[in-house]
Every structure is written in C-alpha cells, then in structure tokens.
Amino acid sequence: METVVLNSNSKADLKLITDIARKIGVSVKYLTDEEKEDLGLLNAINKGRTGEFVDTEDFIGKLSK
C-alpha cells in the first residue's frame, strides 16, 4: 500500500483530484487538523531520534541558560 498526501489552496482542484481518485478505485481520506499535527510531531520525533542517550543534568542545565 502506498500513501500520498496532497495539499492545495484550491478546494475545487483538490475536489477534482479526489473525485478522479475515487473514480479509479483509490480510497481518499481527508485528515483532520489533529491528525495533521500528529503526523508533523511524529516526523519531528523520527528526525530527532539519534539512538544516543542524553545526560539529564547537562540537558536541563543548557535549557536554563
């Protein structure tokens, strides 16, 4: 299964694309604002993940500066 996310400022253009997708048997789902935020957060977490541990005291010390 493949997934595509489309973003458009034109509701008419997006409707046209989704109508065509449905016509050829591709399922369409509109994301809620909360779902879009969740995807953004997941992407940020995955990009920031290094597999290394951070010293808590050092981290908090840098935050308080």
C-alpha positions in Angstrom: 0.0 0.0 0.0 1.3 3.5 -0.9 0.2 6.8 0.5 0.2 10.2 -0.9 -0.6 13.5 0.9 -1.8 16.4 -1.2 -2.1 20.0 0.0 -3.8 22.7 -2.0 -5.1 26.2 -1.5 -7.9 25.4 -4.0 -10.8 23.4 -2.7 -12.0 23.0 -6.3 -8.7 21.5 -7.5 -8.5 19.2 -4.5 -12.1 18.0 -5.1 -11.3 17.3 -8.7 -8.3 15.2 -7.8 -10.2 13.3 -5.1 -13.1 12.7 -7.4 -10.7 11.2 -10.1 -9.0 9.1 -7.4 -12.4 7.6 -6.3 -13.4 7.0 -9.9 -10.4 4.8 -10.5 -10.8 3.0 -7.2 -8.3 4.8 -5.0 -9.5 5.4 -1.4 -9.5 9.0 -0.2 -9.3 10.3 3.3 -9.2 13.9 4.5 -7.1 14.5 7.5 -8.3 16.5 10.5 -6.2 19.2 11.9 -5.3 17.0 14.8 -4.2 14.2 12.5 -2.0 16.6 10.6 -0.4 17.8 13.8 0.2 14.2 14.9 1.9 13.4 11.6 4.1 16.5 12.0 5.0 15.6 15.5 5.8 12.0 14.5 8.0 13.3 11.7 9.9 15.6 14.1 10.4 12.8 16.6 11.8 10.5 14.0 14.2 13.1 12.6 15.4 13.9 16.1 15.9 10.3 17.2 19.6 9.5 17.3 19.7 6.4 19.4 22.1 8.1 21.9 21.3 8.9 25.5 21.5 12.4 26.8 22.7 13.3 30.2 19.7 14.7 32.0 21.5 17.2 34.2 23.5 18.6 31.3 20.3 18.9 29.2 18.5 20.8 32.0 21.5 23.0 32.6 21.5 24.0 28.9 17.8 24.7 29.0 18.1 27.0 32.0 20.8 29.2 30.3 
